[in-house]
Amino acid sequence: MTPEQITLVQQSFSKVAPISEAASVLFYDRLFEVAPSVRAMFPEDMTEQRKKLMGMLAAVVGGLSNLETILPAASALAKRHVAYGAKAEHYPVVGATLLWTLEKGLGEAWTPELAAAWTDAYGVLSGFMISEAYGAQSQAAE
């Protein structure tokens, strides 16, 4: 990611943070709509899960300028997701859902440049997490 992309993501997230509850509801409603099979991986009461999502996003967005600070937590999260039943093919669905949620939440502030920045940010993080959880990095090197 370029420094400009990092700034775009961080500035846009500062607009999402005040509406984090609504954004997280929108995210999970959309996720369960487009991938109903993943609903079983989550608790019935999503209150804490929605808080965890927004907390994780805040940590990741805040750490984009220094990825090394967030990679250990991302690795641990990826490995926990395996235990919950998450598969590598879920990551693109989650990414598309995140981008959709951001587009809805940011409205006219959602530009092609911002979409590209968020896409890159999610790609970097999800690629790392998939590698950590499923060993995709060693497969990619072959």
Solvent accessible surface area in square Angstrom, and as a share of the most:
residue,aa,sasa,rsa
1,M,77,0.34
2,T,66,0.38
3,P,99,0.62
4,E,117,0.52
5,Q,33,0.15
6,I,25,0.13
7,T,63,0.37
8,L,63,0.31
9,V,0,0.00
10,Q,56,0.25
11,Q,106,0.47
12,S,5,0.03
13,F,16,0.07
14,S,71,0.46
15,K,120,0.51
16,V,5,0.03
17,A,47,0.37
18,P,107,0.68
19,I,74,0.38
20,S,34,0.22
21,E,93,0.41
22,A,65,0.50
23,A,8,0.06
24,S,1,0.00
25,V,54,0.31
26,L,62,0.31
27,F,7,0.03
28,Y,10,0.04
29,D,88,0.46
30,R,68,0.25
31,L,5,0.03
32,F,34,0.14
33,E,119,0.54
34,V,72,0.41
35,A,15,0.12
36,P,92,0.58
37,S,91,0.59
38,V,8,0.05
39,R,70,0.26
40,A,98,0.76
41,M,57,0.26
42,F,49,0.20
43,P,69,0.44
44,E,158,0.71
45,D,99,0.51
46,M,15,0.07
47,T,54,0.31
48,E,102,0.46
49,Q,40,0.18
50,R,46,0.17
51,K,116,0.49
52,K,133,0.56
53,L,19,0.10
54,M,21,0.09
55,G,41,0.39
56,M,60,0.27
57,L,16,0.08
58,A,49,0.38
59,A,59,0.46
60,V,18,0.10
61,V,8,0.05
62,G,56,0.53
63,G,8,0.08
64,L,10,0.05
65,S,85,0.55
66,N,74,0.38
67,L,52,0.26
68,E,125,0.56
69,T,86,0.50
70,I,17,0.09
71,L,43,0.21
72,P,93,0.58
73,A,69,0.53
74,A,6,0.04
75,S,14,0.09
76,A,46,0.36
77,L,31,0.15
78,A,0,0.00
79,K,110,0.47
80,R,119,0.43
81,H,52,0.23
82,V,63,0.36
83,A,89,0.69
84,Y,118,0.45
85,G,32,0.31
86,A,16,0.12
87,K,105,0.45
88,A,36,0.28
89,E,112,0.50
90,H,35,0.16
91,Y,18,0.07
92,P,87,0.55
93,V,52,0.30
94,V,47,0.27
95,G,4,0.04
96,A,62,0.48
97,T,3,0.02
98,L,13,0.06
99,L,42,0.21
100,W,65,0.23
101,T,6,0.04
102,L,6,0.03
103,E,79,0.35
104,K,111,0.47
105,G,32,0.31
106,L,19,0.10
107,G,42,0.40
108,E,178,0.80
109,A,43,0.33
110,W,41,0.14
111,T,53,0.31
112,P,108,0.68
113,E,108,0.49
114,L,8,0.04
115,A,25,0.20
116,A,50,0.39
117,A,0,0.00
118,W,7,0.02
119,T,67,0.39
120,D,60,0.31
121,A,9,0.07
122,Y,39,0.15
123,G,40,0.39
124,V,61,0.35
125,L,18,0.09
126,S,11,0.07
127,G,36,0.34
128,F,52,0.22
129,M,11,0.05
130,I,34,0.17
131,S,21,0.13
132,E,59,0.26
133,A,23,0.18
134,Y,68,0.26
135,G,31,0.30
136,A,29,0.22
137,Q,125,0.56
138,S,73,0.47
139,Q,124,0.55
140,A,87,0.68
141,A,89,0.69
142,E,178,0.80
